[in-house]
């Protein structure tokens, strides 16, 4: 190494060391200030000292929080993983292995085993990926130095209350880098509100190798938000030739027999049973799979409101119960838009005279209405879908 390179590398190392030292000092000062706020929230000195005895700043949590690449995975790829043959097979094995406890959970909470196990499979691959990051450390780090400090501080206080309640020891309170915990990945405030002690040992232990408390807690969560036992989350359907895609989306609600009169039927060609009011969704636009969505779709959405996640859990639960794969193929080369692309789409629609009433990267009802209006003007199926092809057409 040349002398100049050596000096530059040495200065760089000193700079990084100084930054790390300043970070560590700032983190300790933050903890000192947080102690008072925690005590004011009812956390005892004993609980606080035990929880923070070996807390450390975790730069990896900050890096992952700040630098999450917005890779928009095609729904086809997402579903191939969510309901892969291996995951379906393992899910069926879990239903058999835990048949007794799942039957008891169903009797108490009215949520079917295949639904609970599907969430378990999606969240931690049936307990294989529960997360091993020390939770107090990651929540404290994110509260001190993250983008959403107030949110993570509320989660940290909730985590301390969980420790104070005796549900878990500090050394065993582990989870993801973002603070989700256990077999079915509860955040601390959701745990506080919905977790249950199903085994009767006095602790709501969603971290244990025995998944009983975690599975029951998931069922309790679903019941709280109105899960309807015996009803589907959604049903894959076929659309007639020349179908008016203006009827898709969450704003048009009809009963299945009414949809059938418009030619919307199950993949078997028969009207979908009357499970209640339903909306029609084409998540990848015209030409891809279509679903009638029912009340249970929204209940899954309370767990995670991402459309792909809801469909993933719903379809995985169907497969675990014995259903086959989706009948309709996804469009080739389909992917969602990145945030910058969604903003560009909104701006270009607005510039073309189809106002989205704001350019924020969130594709809500106003943006979908603008997309439909543009599609109608261009003679396209008005599915309201913000596709890459649509953006390219506007460019």
N, C-alpha and C positions, 0 to 999 in steps of 0.2 A: 504493500500500500504506500502510495506517495505521501510525503509529509503533509501536503494540503488536504488530501483525502482523510488522513488520520486525524488532523485537527478538526475538520468538518464533522467527522463521525463522532469524535469526542464531545464536541459542542452539542451535537444532536442528542447524544446519550445524556449529557448533563441537563439539557432542556427537558427531555422526557422525564428524567428523575425529578426535576423541580416541579413539573406539572403533577406527577404522581404524589409528591410530598404535599403539594398544595391541596390536591383533591382529598387526600387522607385527612389533612388538618381540617378542611372545610366540612368533611363528612362527620368528624368527631364533634365539631362545633354544632352541626345540625342536630346530632343525636342529643347533645346537651339541651338544646332548645326544645326538641321534641319531647323530652322526658316530662316537662311541665304540662304539655298539651295532653300527653297520654294519661298522666295522673289526674288531670281535670276531667278526662273521659272515663274515669273509674278504674284505671289500671293501677294495681298496687305496686309498691316499690319492689317487693319480692318478685312479682311476675316480670316486671321490667328488667330487673337485674339478671334474672335467669335467662330471659329471652335474648338480651343483648350482651351476654358474657363473652361470646366469641363471634359477634357480628363483624363482618368485614365488608368493605366496599367492593362491589362486583362490576368491574368495567365492562365485562361481557354483556351484562344485562342492558347497560346503557347503549352499547354498540348495536345490539340487536333491536332495541327499541327505536333508535334513531335511524338505523340504516336498513330497515326492512325493505327489500327490493319489492316493488309492486309488480311482481310477476303474476299475470292474470292467466291462471291455468284453464285450458279449455274444459268445459263441463264434461265432455266425453272422457278426457283423461282422468278428471276427478272421480267420475263415476266408476271408471275401470278399477280404480284403487279402492274406493269406498265399498263397492260390492264385488270385490274380486272373488274368484272361486275359493281361494284360501281363506279369506275373511268370512265368507258365507259358511264354509265347512267348519271353521273354528267356532263361529257363532252357534251353529247347530250343536256342536260338541258341548259348548258352555250351557246351552239350554238343558241338555241331558244331564250334565255333571251337577248342575245346581237346581235340578228340577224341584226338589222339595222346598228350598228357600224361595225360589221364584214363585212357586204356587202359593206360599204364605204371603209373599209380597203382593201378588195379584189379589188374593182374598182381602187384604187390608186396604189396598190403594186403588183397586180396579184398573190396573195398568198391566197389559199382557206381557208375558216373559220375553217374547221376541222383540218387543219395543224397547224394553229396558236393556236387553243384551245388545241391541243395535247401537244404542248410545254408548255403551261400554266399549264396543268395538271401535266406534269412530273416535272416541276421546283418548283411549290409551291402548288400543289394540288388545283388549281384554286383559288389561292390567300389566302388560309388558312394558309400557312406556308411561309410567306414572310421573316421572320427573324426579331428579335427585338434587336439585338446587335448594340450598337452605333458604326457606321461605322468608324468614325475618330479614336476612341479609339482602335478598333481592328486592323485597318490598321497601326496605329502608333506602336502598340505593336509588330505586326509581322514584321514591317520594322526595329524596334530596336533590336528585340531578336529572330527573326525567322530564318528558314533555307534559305529562299529566300528573304533576306533583300532588295536587289536592286529591285526585282520585286515588292514587296509590297510598297516600297517607291515611285515607279512610279505610282502605283495605288492610293496612298495617295495624291500625287500632283494632279492627275486627279480628285480625289474626292473634293479637295479644289477648283479646277477650276469650278466644278459643283456648289458648294456652291456660289462661286463668281458670277457665271452667274445668280443666283437667282432661279434655278430650284426647290430647296428645302431648307428648313431651317435646320440648324445643328441638332436641336432636333428631326427632322423627318427623318434624313438620317440614316436609320437603315438597317440591312441586316443580312447575315449569319456571322458566326464566321470567315469565310475566305474572307469576303469582297464582296460577291455577293448581288445584290440589287433588290428589287421590285418583282412584280408579276412573271416576267420571268427571274429573277436572272442575270442581267447584271453585269459584273465587270466594274469599273469606266472607264477604257480606251475604252471598247466596247461601253459603254453608250455614251461617248463623240463622238465617230465616227458614231454611228448609231441610237441613240435615236431620236425620233421626237415628236414635239408638235402637236398631232393630234386634240386635242380639241380646239386649237387656243387661249388658255388663256395666252400664252407667256411663259409657263413653260413645260418642258418635264418631267411630273410628273408620274414616274413609281411606286411610293409608294402609291398613293392615293387609296382609296377604289374603285373609278371608274377605271377600268383596261384599258380604251381606249388607253391612251398613251403607256402603256406597250405592249399591243397587237399589236398596229400599229408599234411600234419600232421593235418588233420581225419580223413582216412582212417585214419591211424595211431592216433588216439584211439579211433575206433570199433572198430578191430580189437582194441585193447588190452582193451576191455570186452566183447568176445565177439560182434561182429557176425557174423551168419550169412548168407553170400552166397547169393543165390537165394531167400531166405526173405522174406516180407513183414513189415512192422512190425505190420500189422493188416489186416483185411478187413471192409468194410462188410457187414452182414448184415440179414436180415429176421427178425422175431420173430413167432411164431404168435399168433393171437387168444387171449386169456386166459393169456398167458405169465406165469410166476411170476418177478416182478422181484427176488425174494429171491435169485435165482441170479446177479445181476449183482454186479460188484465184484471186487477182486483176490484175494479169499480163496477163490473157487470156481474150480477149475482142472479142465478136461476137454479131451479130444482132440476135434478137429472132428467126427469121425464120431459121437461120443457127443452132442455138441451137436445134430447133425443129427437124431438120434433124438428129441430134445426139440422139434424143429421149427425150430431155428435154422439157417438156410441162407443162402447168398449172395444178393445182389440178383438174380441170374439164376434163383433158385429151386433151384439145385443145391447139394448139400453142399459145404462149403469143403474143399479138399484138406487132407490130413493134414500140416500144417506143424509139428506138435508140440503140446505142451500150450498151451491158450489160456484166457484169462479173457474174460468178456463185459462190455463197458463201454457204458453209456448216458450220455455226458458231460453231457447236458442233461435227463436223466430220461426217464420214460416218454413216448413220443410223438415223441421226437427220434431222430436217427441212432443206430444201434447198431453196435458193432464187436467182432469177435473180435480180441484182442490177443495177440501172440506175443513171443518173446524179444527181437526187434529193437526193440520198443517201449521196453523198459527201457534198451537201449543208447543210443537217442536221448535218453532221460531223463537219462543221465549228463552230457550236454552242457547240458541245461536241463530241470529236472524239472517245469516247469509243464505241466499236461495240455494246454492249448491249444497250447503250443509244440510238444509231441511230435506231436500230431495234425496240426498245421500243416506241420511238416517232412515227416511221413510222407505226407500227402495231396499236398503239392507235389511230392514225389519221384515219386509215382504219376502225377501229371498230366504231369510232364516226360517220363516214360517213354512216355506216350501214352494213359493212362486218362482217362476222362471225369469230370465233376463228381460229387459225392455224390448219391445217388439219393433220400435222405430229407430232408425239409425240417426246419429247426430250428423249435422252438416260437416263436410270436409273442411279442415283448416279453420274450424271455428275457435274463437277465443274472445274473452271479454276485453273491454277497453281499459287501458290504464287511466289513472286520474287525469293526467295531462290531456289524454285523447278525449276523455269525456268532456272536459272543459272546452276543448277545441270544437267538439261536435256541437255543444250548446251555443258557442259563439257563432259558428258558421250557420247553424239553423236560424239564429236570431238575425244575423246579417242578411239572410235570404228571405226574411219576412215571416219566419215562423218562430215567434218569440218563445223562449223557454222560461222567461220571467226570472232570469238570474243565471249567472255563469259560475257555478260552484263545484262542478264535478260530481254532483249528486243527481242521479237519474231518477227523479220522482215523477208524480203525476203530470206536472206541467211540461216537463221535458218529453215524457212519453206522448202527451197530446200533441206537442209540436212535431215530434217524429211522425206520428200518424198523419197529421195534416200534410206534411211534406211528402210522405209516401203516397197518399191519395193523389196529390198533385202530379206526381211522377208516374202514376199508374202502377205502383208497387203494392204488394200485399200490406195493408196497414196494421202490422203486428206490433208497432211501437218499440221494436227491439233495437237497442243502440249497438249495431254491429260495426265491425271494421269496414265491411263493404259499403255500408251507408256513409261512414266518414270519408272514405276514399271517393265516393261519388260526389260528395259536397266540396271536395278540395279543388 
